[in-house]
Amino acid sequence: MTNQYLPTALRRTLEKTVKDARIIAEEGAGDAIQRLGVAAGKAPAYLNDGEKELRRRLRAHARALGDAFNKSDETQETKRLVEA
């Protein structure tokens, strides 16, 4: 196997495409996290049992990533979770 590099123009196109995809993915993740009420103190009433379990696991993962948890009102930051 030989080491072949992408031409500069293709590398730049690839880099731009990856950055654009990352932005779109973060927006989608943020929308899903908001719909699941991950940041809210209480789970939204419209969630089914599976979604409530996913919400609980996402909140735990957010804390593991370093997002702050407010014990007084049980709200959860999600900045790092969205970026992960």
Helices and strands as residue ranges (DSSP letters): H 8-35, H 49-65, E 69-70, E 75-76, H 79-83
